[in-house]
Amino acid sequence: MTEFQRVVIIGGGIAGLSLLYWLTRRGWSDVLLVERFELTDGSTWHAAGNVTHFGHLTSITRLYADSIATYLAAETESTIPIDFHRTGSLRLAYTEEELAVYRRLTGIYARLGLRFRVIDSNEVERLHPLLERHSPTHEIAGAAHTPDDGHLDPNGACRALAAAARARGARIREHCRVADLRRHRGEWEVDCGNSRIRAEHVVVANSFWSRELLAPMGLDLPVYPLEHQEIVTGPVPEIERLEFELPTVRDPKVPANTRQEGSGFLCGIYERQPRPWGVEGIPKTFGRQLLPVDLDRLQPHFPRLFERIPSFGRAGIRTVNNGPIAYTPDGCPLVGPVPATEGLWLATGFCVGIGTGGGAARYLSHWMTEGDPEFDLPFVYPSRFSDPLSRDACLARIREVYRQGYVLPEIGSRSSS
């Protein structure tokens, strides 16, 4: 059986579903999303769901803002809750020089209409009373505060996006693995085993599977997964006594992001020796699974984490999750057309998929439907990797990006978020 679709999106995570949603909002309803297993399998299902306005790059701050707006709009349209907790975020600074850099960002956020302010250590303590601003080794000077940040349920967001897109005519096909992809007579042919689909456009949005999917076409995507471990603590009595939810803390000294999870904490640590996974090939059956935990790799980070949030250290570890996340050599996703390959688009390589997936989809949908991007954003264009990298060189850069964690941001330059 052969059918025709205007667009086929490969991958049912946050990036693919956000694009399905945005294409239908722009009037393209003849769109089919195919997913090899079930929606959110891969990396979306185990994501922490953190969303922030403090951009991975100051140049892509709008992608962060548009992501939050996208998920909230899908919730309104579908009436499916995404469980958004608007807690705000604190990105800590340890010197007056760091605070000065944060202040330089004020104009960017003002132009985008986003709430952003630089606060002193007294205000940090008021907003997060469980955070210790004084310590023997590192005194806090203050923080960047983005009050409209928070976290949400990734599965709820994906269900809301899917429902809103379906209501406008889009279709979703789960348990549909793409066995072959080729360009033939001016069209794309997508072979899904029991069915063949002809399409004008194909969007590869299947995260760390994208490299293997496109390799037979001679395309060498610089996308590899790294293991990323997150800790969930037991109950924290101090949290149980609070009458509000604590803001997320992004601490460059650990480096880690830590937020409230129920009556405990959830913390994602950026390890000194990150471990690539699936370099020789992603297991064919890998879907909604986690990887073996290795607490020894996290141990060097615990002293600074417990020093800054003492109640975290007293709570005890309840769960550790280790899941793969896709990375590129510069930490930015691949969003846009594949050079010299008509009708083939990428929405992959997201190391902060929930944080930027919705905004990246809005950006890409405009490019696809209007013929040009809404604004220039070369940091995400696939063409920036036109010169091939060896696997070793690619992995070395990816490890370094991961290790940097929350390095000091500069206007227009790279920093983790």
Secondary structure by P-SEA (a helix, b strand, c coil): cbbbbcbbbccccaaaaaaaaaaaaaccccbbbbbccccccccccccccccccccccccaaaaaaaaaaaaaaaaaaaccccccccbbbbbccccaaaaaaaaaaaaaaaaaccccccccaaaaaaaccccccccccccccccccccccccccaaaaaaaaaaaaaaabbbbbcccccccccccccbbbbbcccbbbbbcbbbbccccccccccccccccccbbbbbbbbbbbccccccccccccccbbbbccccbbbbbcccbbbbbbbccccccccccccccccccccccccccccccaaaaaaaaccccccccccbbbbbbbbbccccccccccccccccbbbccccccccccaaaaaaaaaaaaaaccccccccccccccccccccaaaaaaaaaaaaaaccccccccccccc
